[in-house]
Each structure stands twice: as structure tokens, then as C-alpha cells.
Amino acid sequence: MTRIALLAIVLAACGGKKHHDNKGAGSGSAGSASGPVFPVDWTKCEAALREASTAPLDNRPELVIEGCQVCGDWTPILKWNTPEGSGGPTRQLITSAMERCNGFCNNQAKQHFLGTLDDARGTSSRAPWRYLGEVCKAEVSALPDKRFMSAPLFALDRIARAAVAHGGEPATLAQAILLPLPAVSVTGAGIVIPDVESDLAPTAGPIAITITGGQMYIAKLPTARMTANGLAVDLGNYPGDAVKLDGLEAALTKLADTTPSSVTILAPTATPAETLVPIVAVASKIAQTYLGANAANTPEGWDLPGNIGVAIDAPPGKPAKDAVKLSHEATAQDLANELATRAKAGAKKASLATSK
């Protein structure tokens, strides 16, 4: 493919907008008087898409973003939240990176994004991205709502558009990849789940039991696919409908009939671990059940759940000698630590029991 044809594809994917001031462009780009030129390495991108197509679900977004720099170096955008004084990109670098990728659909979007940028940096706020999603909507894949709006989502949106516009194998691979999305509600907030060693958290779900606010919810985890118009989101009804323990078996059975049967329990770190035992007892009768933890190898600023790689159950009767006996003081984080230790030792399954 000629350099001119390649330029046309990338500019079409990133809006075709010309910028004569290319100061602060990332290391993956080069400037010219007629606007920035981004020689996308489609061989590298195709290899990344191919690897992502069979990788664990939670690893896929990072593989795609690292391999497909369709608007130049993603670093200023992905590290937007790190304050400049802590080694983060300058405001100008962030602005230039967004502009060269046609990140602002209109002046209002630009004003809202940049107006909230400085106050949000170094905090847990995603206000700049949520404002961008509120104004630009479908133009940045903020549909059906803005709950997922973030730097990684923006990058994946632009990669999807560019890959499909490019055509050939990159387009075919991109459109076939299923991508995970953060387990968040319509407000964009998720629960704080346990952290464990990075190599012990493979793909979560697709069914999730979420414990929050003293209630239990059941749904599919949200996912997305790459299309010519960005990301097509499947919310999975997450976090789902509230259920009581006596209705959990019926709800899981119904959902498992239409969804590959694997269940991840997402519980806040301080949740009393013994309260999870009756939930595990029911869920493990329907499908392989795991405790969720923060997945490793995910894009900066994106929390994705993964499974601690030991299936759990809670059979009735006298507990096995090697059962995980949970004290009244044990938390979900304590349970996660124990399961991670067992996974590291090669265990594939563990039974839970409460201490008498």
C-alpha cells in the first residue's frame, strides 16, 4: 500500500482533520507542513489483533492498544491522569494527542474536556472523558451511555474505526474480537474487589454475581465488539437484577441456559467471607464458580475483573480436611489471598467452610 493511501485511511479513521502545529506529537508520529503523517505499522497491528483474538479476555484491550497506534503514540492519552509533576504528560501533549486523533467532535466537547482536565488529574475522577462522552456520544462510542468513557475506550474506538477502514486481515480480525468492559453501573462506578498476584487472574465471567450495598445482583459482564463505527457495546444488563439467596438457583439456571456457564463472584474487599459460602454453595451447583479479583495486564485506568484460578464450592456436611475454613473475621480479600496461594501451588479446586 502506498504512503498516500495509508495516510488517507488513518486520517479517515481519525476524522481527517489537519493540524499545522504538531508540537508534542508522540514518538509514533511525524509531522509535515500539510498536517501530521502517522505511518501505521499494520503488520504489527495485525499481529496484535491476531494475538488478542485468542488471548484471555482481560488481556485483549492492552494487546490491541499497544499494537495498533493508529493516531501515533497513545502514551499522552493513556497517562492523562498522572500529574505532570509525577512524570505525566503535559497539558499540551494531551491536547495535541487528542486533536491529532480528532478527539473533539465540536468546540463544546473540547472546552468541557480541557476545562475539567487539570482538576481531574491525580484523582479517581473521569470527568473529562464523561463530558466528552456526554457531548460526542456515538462519535466516541459513548453508547448506550457514558459509563465506560475513558482513555482506553477512546483508543479502542479509534483503532476499531481505523482497522475496519483499512480493510483486509486487520479489519477481519478486529471485527471478530470480543473485548471486556469494566464492571460498572450506569454511574460509571464499580466496587473495589480484591487484588492478588498478577499471574493468577484469567478471564472472568461471563456470568457475574455482584455483592454491593447489602444486596446481590446477577447478570452477564459487559463486552464490546469492534466495528466501522467504533465499539458496539453489550451491557449484559450489568450489574443486573437484585436476587435473594432463595431465588439465586433459578436465576442462575435461566441465565446459564443462554450463556456459557462460568460464574464469577465480585465482592468488595471488606465483605465478610463467610457470607459468601451460601452463595458459592448455590452457584457451584449450576456452573464452575470463581472469586473475582482485579485482572492483570489491563490498560492504565481500566479496572477489569478476572478469576482467581481455583474453582470454589461449598458442599454440605462435614468439610474436607483441606477445605478453606473461614473465621468470622475473614474478609473477601483474605479469601482471595488464600485462593491465590493455592492456585500458585497448583490447586484447581477448593471447598469453602465456615469455622464452628
Secondary structure per residue as TSV (DSSP state, phi and psi in degrees):
chain	resnum	aa	ss	phi	psi
A	1	M	-	360.0	136.4
A	2	T	-	-72.2	159.0
A	3	R	H	-61.3	-37.3
A	4	I	H	-65.5	-43.4
A	5	A	H	-64.8	-38.9
A	6	L	H	-64.6	-41.8
A	7	L	H	-60.1	-40.5
A	8	A	H	-62.5	-40.7
A	9	I	H	-64.7	-48.2
A	10	V	H	-66.5	-41.9
A	11	L	H	-66.4	-32.3
A	12	A	H	-66.0	-42.1
A	13	A	H	-66.1	-35.6
A	14	C	T	-100.7	17.4
A	15	G	T	97.5	-8.0
A	16	G	-	68.4	14.3
A	17	K	-	-82.0	134.3
A	18	K	-	-93.8	143.1
A	19	H	-	-133.0	118.9
A	20	H	S	-82.2	-21.1
A	21	D	-	-100.3	107.3
A	22	N	-	-108.4	26.6
A	23	K	T	-61.3	139.3
A	24	G	T	80.0	8.8
A	25	A	-	-62.2	145.6
A	26	G	-	-68.7	169.3
A	27	S	T	-65.6	-13.2
A	28	G	T	-90.7	12.0
A	29	S	-	-133.9	165.9
A	30	A	B	-140.8	146.7
A	31	G	-	-105.0	162.2
A	32	S	-	-148.5	169.5
A	33	A	T	-64.2	-27.5
A	34	S	T	-92.2	6.4
A	35	G	S	124.0	167.8
A	36	P	-	-70.2	144.6
A	37	V	B	-115.7	126.7
A	38	F	-	-120.1	94.8
A	39	P	-	-73.8	87.3
A	40	V	-	-62.2	132.0
A	41	D	-	-85.3	87.6
A	42	W	H	-69.7	-24.4
A	43	T	H	-64.9	-44.4
A	44	K	H	-65.8	-42.0
A	45	C	H	-64.4	-43.8
A	46	E	H	-60.9	-41.3
A	47	A	H	-62.8	-40.1
A	48	A	H	-65.9	-42.3
A	49	L	H	-64.7	-39.0
A	50	R	H	-65.6	-43.2
A	51	E	H	-64.8	-40.9
A	52	A	H	-65.5	-28.9
A	53	S	H	-63.6	-23.9
A	54	T	H	-119.4	0.9
A	55	A	S	-75.4	160.1
A	56	P	-	-51.9	144.3
A	57	L	G	-52.6	-44.8
A	58	D	G	-70.7	-16.4
A	59	N	G	-86.9	-15.1
A	60	R	H	-64.5	-45.9
A	61	P	H	-57.9	-44.1
A	62	E	H	-64.7	-40.9
A	63	L	H	-60.0	-44.0
A	64	V	H	-66.4	-45.0
A	65	I	H	-66.2	-42.8
A	66	E	H	-66.8	-34.1
A	67	G	H	-87.5	-19.0
A	68	C	-	-122.4	84.8
A	69	Q	-	-92.3	74.1
A	70	V	T	-75.6	-13.6
A	71	C	T	-125.0	24.7
A	72	G	S	92.8	-167.4
A	73	D	-	-63.3	126.4
A	74	W	-	-78.8	-11.1
A	75	T	H	-53.3	-47.6
A	76	P	H	-59.7	-32.4
A	77	I	H	-77.9	-47.5
A	78	L	H	-66.2	-31.4
A	79	K	T	-101.5	23.9
A	80	W	T	-56.3	-32.8
A	81	N	T	-77.5	-19.2
A	82	T	S	-76.0	120.7
A	83	P	-	-58.6	149.6
A	84	E	G	-58.1	-38.1
A	85	G	G	-66.7	-15.9
A	86	S	G	-104.0	15.7
A	87	G	T	98.1	6.3
A	88	G	-	-79.7	171.9
A	89	P	-	-69.9	154.2
A	90	T	-	-70.8	163.5
A	91	R	H	-59.2	-39.9
A	92	Q	H	-65.5	-39.1
A	93	L	H	-61.7	-43.1
A	94	I	H	-64.4	-45.7
A	95	T	H	-61.2	-45.1
A	96	S	H	-63.1	-41.8
A	97	A	H	-64.0	-40.9
A	98	M	H	-67.9	-41.6
A	99	E	H	-67.7	-39.7
A	100	R	H	-70.4	-16.4
A	101	C	T	-103.2	15.5
A	102	N	T	50.5	48.7
A	103	G	-	-74.8	-16.7
A	104	F	-	-110.5	114.7
A	105	C	S	-73.1	-20.6
A	106	N	S	-161.9	177.2
A	107	N	H	-64.8	-34.3
A	108	Q	H	-61.9	-43.0
A	109	A	H	-62.2	-42.8
A	110	K	H	-63.8	-44.5
A	111	Q	H	-63.6	-43.7
A	112	H	H	-66.2	-42.4
A	113	F	H	-63.2	-53.1
A	114	L	H	-72.3	-28.2
A	115	G	H	-69.4	-25.3
A	116	T	H	-106.0	-3.8
A	117	L	H	-61.7	-52.2
A	118	D	H	-63.9	-41.6
A	119	D	H	-69.2	-27.9
A	120	A	H	-82.2	-24.4
A	121	R	T	-64.8	135.6
A	122	G	T	82.1	4.9
A	123	T	S	-121.4	-179.3
A	124	S	S	-86.3	0.1
A	125	S	-	-71.4	141.6
A	126	R	-	-116.2	28.4
A	127	A	H	-52.7	-44.7
A	128	P	H	-58.3	-41.6
A	129	W	H	-73.4	-36.3
A	130	R	H	-68.0	-37.6
A	131	Y	H	-64.4	-41.1
A	132	L	H	-60.3	-44.4
A	133	G	H	-65.0	-37.9
A	134	E	H	-63.5	-38.4
A	135	V	H	-85.2	-43.7
A	136	C	H	-94.1	-20.6
A	137	K	G	46.3	-113.2
A	138	A	G	-61.6	-24.1
A	139	E	G	-71.1	-13.0
A	140	V	G	-130.6	21.7
A	141	S	T	62.6	31.8
A	142	A	-	-90.6	54.3
A	143	L	-	-132.1	143.2
A	144	P	S	-76.6	-8.7
A	145	D	-	-153.3	-174.1
A	146	K	S	-98.9	15.0
A	147	R	T	-60.1	-30.7
A	148	F	T	-95.0	-0.7
A	149	M	-	-58.3	126.9
A	150	S	S	-170.4	172.4
A	151	A	H	-61.7	-45.9
A	152	P	H	-61.3	-39.0
A	153	L	H	-63.2	-42.4
A	154	F	H	-60.0	-45.4
A	155	A	H	-61.6	-44.5
A	156	L	H	-65.3	-36.1
A	157	D	H	-59.5	-48.4
A	158	R	H	-68.4	-36.3
A	159	I	H	-65.4	-42.8
A	160	A	H	-58.2	-48.6
A	161	R	H	-62.9	-43.8
A	162	A	H	-68.0	-42.2
A	163	A	H	-65.2	-43.1
A	164	V	H	-68.8	-38.9
A	165	A	H	-64.9	-33.8
A	166	H	H	-66.1	-37.7
A	167	G	-	81.6	-170.7
A	168	G	H	66.5	-152.1
A	169	E	H	-64.8	-39.9
A	170	P	H	-56.4	-40.9
A	171	A	H	-65.9	-44.2
A	172	T	H	-62.3	-46.7
A	173	L	H	-64.9	-45.6
A	174	A	H	-59.1	-44.1
A	175	Q	H	-73.0	-14.3
A	176	A	H	-93.5	-11.4
A	177	I	-	-82.0	131.7
A	178	L	E	-94.3	127.7
A	179	L	E	-113.2	140.1
A	180	P	E	-81.2	153.4
A	181	L	-	-121.5	156.2
A	182	P	-	-58.9	147.2
A	183	A	-	-83.5	82.9
A	184	V	-	-128.9	158.4
A	185	S	-	-86.8	-175.8
A	186	V	T	-62.0	-23.5
A	187	T	T	-78.2	-9.1
A	188	G	S	88.0	3.4
A	189	A	-	-98.3	142.5
A	190	G	-	-125.7	171.8
A	191	I	-	-86.3	158.2
A	192	V	-	-89.5	104.2
A	193	I	-	-97.2	167.8
A	194	P	-	-62.1	155.8
A	195	D	-	-108.7	136.8
A	196	V	-	-137.0	-179.4
A	197	E	-	-57.3	143.3
A	198	S	G	-63.0	-26.5
A	199	D	G	-91.2	13.3
A	200	L	G	-118.1	24.5
A	201	A	-	-131.2	78.2
A	202	P	-	-75.1	-173.8
A	203	T	B	-51.7	137.0
A	204	A	-	-95.9	162.6
A	205	G	-	75.3	-156.5
A	206	P	S	-78.6	-14.3
A	207	I	E	-93.4	136.7
A	208	A	E	-124.9	135.7
A	209	I	E	-106.0	116.5
A	210	T	E	-109.5	128.6
A	211	I	E	-102.9	117.8
A	212	T	E	-157.6	143.3
A	213	G	T	58.7	29.7
A	214	G	T	76.0	8.7
A	215	Q	E	-125.2	166.5
A	216	M	E	-119.4	132.6
A	217	Y	E	-124.9	150.4
A	218	I	E	-132.8	134.1
A	219	A	E	-169.6	171.6
A	220	K	E	-78.1	148.3
A	221	L	-	-72.3	146.4
A	222	P	-	-70.9	146.6
A	223	T	E	-141.2	173.5
A	224	A	E	-149.1	157.5
A	225	R	E	-124.9	151.6
A	226	M	E	-87.7	131.5
A	227	T	E	-135.7	176.6
A	228	A	T	-64.6	-20.7
A	229	N	T	-108.9	28.2
A	230	G	E	98.8	-140.3
A	231	L	E	-102.1	131.3
A	232	A	E	-96.2	113.8
A	233	V	E	-94.1	134.8
A	234	D	E	-112.9	105.0
A	235	L	-	-64.5	-24.6
A	236	G	T	65.2	13.2
A	237	N	T	64.5	16.9
A	238	Y	T	-66.4	140.5
A	239	P	T	-80.4	-3.3
A	240	G	-	97.0	-164.7
A	241	D	E	-93.3	142.7
A	242	A	E	-69.6	135.8
A	243	V	E	-133.0	152.0
A	244	K	-	-93.0	164.7
A	245	L	H	-58.8	-39.2
A	246	D	H	-72.4	-11.1
A	247	G	H	-107.5	0.7
A	248	L	H	-66.4	-43.0
A	249	E	H	-60.7	-44.9
A	250	A	H	-65.3	-40.9
A	251	A	H	-66.3	-41.8
A	252	L	H	-67.1	-41.8
A	253	T	H	-60.3	-43.7
A	254	K	H	-63.2	-44.1
A	255	L	H	-71.6	-37.3
A	256	A	H	-67.2	-22.9
A	257	D	T	-65.8	-24.7
A	258	T	T	-116.4	-0.8
A	259	T	S	-133.7	136.8
A	260	P	-	-48.5	132.6
A	261	S	S	-88.1	93.5
A	262	S	E	-146.5	136.0
A	263	V	E	-121.3	134.2
A	264	T	E	-115.3	129.6
A	265	I	E	-95.0	120.5
A	266	L	E	-106.0	112.8
A	267	A	-	-131.6	138.3
A	268	P	-	-55.7	149.1
A	269	T	T	-55.2	-35.3
A	270	A	T	-87.5	1.9
A	271	T	S	-59.0	130.7
A	272	P	B	-57.4	122.0
A	273	A	G	-61.8	-33.2
A	274	E	G	-65.7	-22.9
A	275	T	G	-72.6	-14.6
A	276	L	G	-83.8	-18.6
A	277	V	H	-59.3	-49.8
A	278	P	H	-64.7	-29.4
A	279	I	H	-68.0	-44.9
A	280	V	H	-62.6	-38.7
A	281	A	H	-58.7	-40.0
A	282	V	H	-76.5	-50.9
A	283	A	H	-61.6	-39.7
A	284	S	H	-69.8	-14.6
A	285	K	H	-77.3	-22.2
A	286	I	H	-95.9	-37.6
A	287	A	S	-160.6	165.4
A	288	Q	E	-56.9	131.1
A	289	T	E	-122.4	138.3
A	290	Y	E	-135.1	156.5
A	291	L	E	-91.2	134.9
A	292	G	E	-86.1	150.2
A	293	A	E	-144.0	167.8
A	294	N	E	-65.8	125.4
A	295	A	-	-72.5	154.2
A	296	A	S	-93.8	171.3
A	297	N	S	56.5	44.9
A	298	T	-	-112.6	158.3
A	299	P	-	-60.6	148.5
A	300	E	T	-59.0	131.2
A	301	G	T	87.7	3.8
A	302	W	-	-124.1	114.7
A	303	D	-	-95.1	117.8
A	304	L	-	-117.8	140.4
A	305	P	E	-80.4	148.4
A	306	G	E	-135.1	168.7
A	307	N	E	-91.9	140.1
A	308	I	-	-75.8	125.7
A	309	G	S	-73.4	40.6
A	310	V	S	-129.2	114.7
A	311	A	E	-64.9	140.1
A	312	I	E	-119.3	147.5
A	313	D	E	-144.0	175.8
A	314	A	-	-147.8	73.1
A	315	P	-	-68.0	150.1
A	316	P	S	-71.2	166.9
A	317	G	S	90.5	-166.6
A	318	K	S	-66.5	128.1
A	319	P	-	-68.5	150.7
A	320	A	-	-66.8	158.9
A	321	K	T	-59.5	-34.4
A	322	D	T	-96.7	15.6
A	323	A	-	-64.6	152.2
A	324	V	E	-82.4	106.0
A	325	K	E	-90.6	118.7
A	326	L	E	-99.5	123.8
A	327	S	-	-79.6	169.9
A	328	H	T	-63.4	-27.4
A	329	E	T	-86.2	-14.1
A	330	A	-	-66.4	139.7
A	331	T	B	-109.8	173.8
A	332	A	H	-60.7	-35.4
A	333	Q	H	-65.4	-40.1
A	334	D	H	-61.8	-43.9
A	335	L	H	-63.1	-42.6
A	336	A	H	-59.6	-42.4
A	337	N	H	-61.7	-43.4
A	338	E	H	-66.0	-42.9
A	339	L	H	-65.6	-37.6
A	340	A	H	-64.2	-39.9
A	341	T	H	-62.0	-43.3
A	342	R	H	-67.6	-38.1
A	343	A	H	-62.9	-41.0
A	344	K	H	-63.8	-30.2
A	345	A	T	-82.5	-2.4
A	346	G	T	102.2	3.1
A	347	A	-	-68.5	143.1
A	348	K	-	-109.0	-16.8
A	349	K	E	-149.8	148.9
A	350	A	E	-146.6	140.0
A	351	S	E	-98.0	144.0
A	352	L	E	-105.7	146.7
A	353	A	E	-151.4	149.4
A	354	T	E	-90.8	146.2
A	355	S	-	-73.0	140.1
A	356	K	-	-84.7	360.0
